[in-house]
Amino acid sequence: MRVRGSVAMVTGGNRGFGLAIAKELQERQAAKVYVGVRNPAAFEEDGLLPVALDVTDPASVAAAAGQCGDVTLLVNNAGTGAAHPDGSLDPDLIQTTERVLDVNLYGTIRTTQALAPVIVDNGGGAIVNVLSDEAWYALPVLTGYAMTKSAEWSFTNALRVDLRPRGVEVLGLHGGFMDTDLVRDLDVAKSDPRDVAAAALDGLEQGKEEVMADEQARLVKRSLSTDDGYYLHPSVLG
Ligand SMILES: NC(=O)c1ccc[n+]([C@@H]2O[C@H](COP(=O)([O-])OP(=O)(O)OC[C@H]3O[C@@H](n4cnc5c(N)ncnc54)[C@H](OP(=O)(O)O)[C@@H]3O)[C@@H](O)[C@H]2O)c1
């Protein structure tokens, strides 16, 4: 898909990776870039159009979709996480993961179900789901987050098959840690969200349906088909 001339909506576009990809879309001359934000009054970035959007609230999602009837490119980016000091045996694991699932998985589903028909009506386009290499391994301290990203990957795979014949390309974006608030407290190597945004849009413009944005993601995916998969002994943390 050509980004130039497209009309994009980036959920969670006020900071972090969402803001980085919104600016990259602008740079590549998207005709319009909506950013879904929970607090539009606090958002001010030249040329980006804030739309009130809480992806956990069906009424908010419906209202946002009503304001963005010209969208041809949706970036499902809004996301959150949780840390489990006791790893997979954390007694609060279910409760915490329900909150994270509501944003990362159900939020993506709600927004997609509201906007995919709009994209189809506008003649087709694309949906980019911001996943993670954590879809394919789980650090104990991030057990819940990893589960949500695996589930979001699975949804993405079904969605791609459904939407391809309707003229909507679905791209799954996998990357390792990026330098954003989400992983502020993790002392690990992090990539620049602007580089990941550029890799995602390069992939989209080349017609790719899956992008490994950095070496960590490439390594994790490659290892899935080996007897010694990275997920058997993840080594970054925990
Ligand atoms: N950082 C990493 O290492 C990394 C690696 C791979 C993938 N990712 C993925 O990249 C995406 C963006 O994460 P990030 O690193 O940029 O995190 P971030 O800096 O914490 O930003 C998260 C964004 O999501 C928004 N958001 C959270 N809950 C929302 C809700 N209910 N409705 C609407 N927006 C909501 C936040 O809005 P508020 O400002 O209102 O809170 C914020 O704009 C996520 O899907 C994440 O899983 C991140």
The ligand as an SDF file (V2000), in Angstrom:
LIG
                    3D

 48 52  0  0  0  0  0  0  0  0999 V2000
    8.1050   -0.4210   24.0850 N   0  0  0  0  0  0  0  0  0  0  0  0
    8.4010   -1.6480   23.7020 C   0  0  0  0  0  0  0  0  0  0  0  0
    9.4430   -2.2180   24.0780 O   0  0  0  0  0  0  0  0  0  0  0  0
    7.4960   -2.3820   22.7500 C   0  0  0  0  0  0  0  0  0  0  0  0
    8.0150   -3.4880   22.0430 C   0  0  0  0  0  0  0  0  0  0  0  0
    7.1870   -4.1750   21.1440 C   0  0  0  0  0  0  0  0  0  0  0  0
    5.8780   -3.7630   20.9860 C   0  0  0  0  0  0  0  0  0  0  0  0
    5.3990   -2.6970   21.6810 N   0  0  0  0  0  0  0  0  0  0  0  0
    4.0040   -2.3060   21.4660 C   0  0  0  0  0  0  0  0  0  0  0  0
    3.9730   -0.9880   20.9650 O   0  0  0  0  0  0  0  0  0  0  0  0
    2.6970   -0.4060   21.2670 C   0  0  0  0  0  0  0  0  0  0  0  0
    2.9050    0.9900   21.8440 C   0  0  0  0  0  0  0  0  0  0  0  0
    3.5950    0.8520   23.0670 O   0  0  0  0  0  0  0  0  0  0  0  0
    4.6340    1.9460   23.5830 P   0  0  0  0  0  0  0  0  0  0  0  0
    5.8950    1.2380   23.8230 O   0  0  0  0  0  0  0  0  0  0  0  0
    4.6210    3.1570   22.7140 O   0  0  0  0  0  0  0  0  0  0  0  0
    3.9810    2.2590   25.0040 O   0  0  0  0  0  0  0  0  0  0  0  0
    3.6480    3.6280   25.7390 P   0  0  0  0  0  0  0  0  0  0  0  0
    4.7390    4.6220   25.5140 O   0  0  0  0  0  0  0  0  0  0  0  0
    3.3130    3.2200   27.1320 O   0  0  0  0  0  0  0  0  0  0  0  0
    2.3520    4.1590   24.9850 O   0  0  0  0  0  0  0  0  0  0  0  0
    1.1520    3.4430   25.0500 C   0  0  0  0  0  0  0  0  0  0  0  0
    0.0920    4.2040   24.2640 C   0  0  0  0  0  0  0  0  0  0  0  0
   -1.1100    3.4330   24.3030 O   0  0  0  0  0  0  0  0  0  0  0  0
   -2.1550    4.2940   24.7760 C   0  0  0  0  0  0  0  0  0  0  0  0
   -3.2050    3.5520   25.4810 N   0  0  0  0  0  0  0  0  0  0  0  0
   -3.0850    2.7440   26.5700 C   0  0  0  0  0  0  0  0  0  0  0  0
   -4.2850    2.3050   26.9520 N   0  0  0  0  0  0  0  0  0  0  0  0
   -5.1910    2.8540   26.0710 C   0  0  0  0  0  0  0  0  0  0  0  0
   -6.5930    2.7770   25.9460 C   0  0  0  0  0  0  0  0  0  0  0  0
   -7.3550    2.0810   26.8020 N   0  0  0  0  0  0  0  0  0  0  0  0
   -7.1850    3.4420   24.9130 N   0  0  0  0  0  0  0  0  0  0  0  0
   -6.4450    4.1710   24.0480 C   0  0  0  0  0  0  0  0  0  0  0  0
   -5.1130    4.3090   24.1450 N   0  0  0  0  0  0  0  0  0  0  0  0
   -4.5010    3.6460   25.1460 C   0  0  0  0  0  0  0  0  0  0  0  0
   -1.4530    5.2780   25.7040 C   0  0  0  0  0  0  0  0  0  0  0  0
   -2.2890    6.3900   25.9340 O   0  0  0  0  0  0  0  0  0  0  0  0
   -2.1710    7.2960   27.3000 P   0  0  0  0  0  0  0  0  0  0  0  0
   -1.0620    8.2760   27.0460 O   0  0  0  0  0  0  0  0  0  0  0  0
   -3.5200    7.9030   27.4400 O   0  0  0  0  0  0  0  0  0  0  0  0
   -1.8410    6.3510   28.4150 O   0  0  0  0  0  0  0  0  0  0  0  0
   -0.2190    5.5700   24.8760 C   0  0  0  0  0  0  0  0  0  0  0  0
   -0.5050    6.4700   23.8390 O   0  0  0  0  0  0  0  0  0  0  0  0
    1.9950   -1.3820   22.2200 C   0  0  0  0  0  0  0  0  0  0  0  0
    1.0510   -2.1400   21.5030 O   0  0  0  0  0  0  0  0  0  0  0  0
    3.1350   -2.2610   22.7020 C   0  0  0  0  0  0  0  0  0  0  0  0
    2.7010   -3.5380   23.0910 O   0  0  0  0  0  0  0  0  0  0  0  0
    6.1770   -1.9940   22.5370 C   0  0  0  0  0  0  0  0  0  0  0  0
  1  2  1  0
  2  3  2  0
  2  4  1  0
  4  5  1  0
  4 48  2  0
  5  6  2  0
  6  7  1  0
  7  8  2  0
  8  9  1  0
  8 48  1  0
  9 10  1  0
  9 46  1  0
 10 11  1  0
 11 12  1  0
 11 44  1  0
 12 13  1  0
 13 14  1  0
 14 15  2  0
 14 16  1  0
 14 17  1  0
 17 18  1  0
 18 19  2  0
 18 20  1  0
 18 21  1  0
 21 22  1  0
 22 23  1  0
 23 24  1  0
 23 42  1  0
 24 25  1  0
 25 26  1  0
 25 36  1  0
 26 27  1  0
 26 35  1  0
 27 28  2  0
 28 29  1  0
 29 30  1  0
 29 35  2  0
 30 31  1  0
 30 32  2  0
 32 33  1  0
 33 34  2  0
 34 35  1  0
 36 37  1  0
 36 42  1  0
 37 38  1  0
 38 39  2  0
 38 40  1  0
 38 41  1  0
 42 43  1  0
 44 45  1  0
 44 46  1  0
 46 47  1  0
M  CHG  2   8   1  16  -1
M  END
$$$$
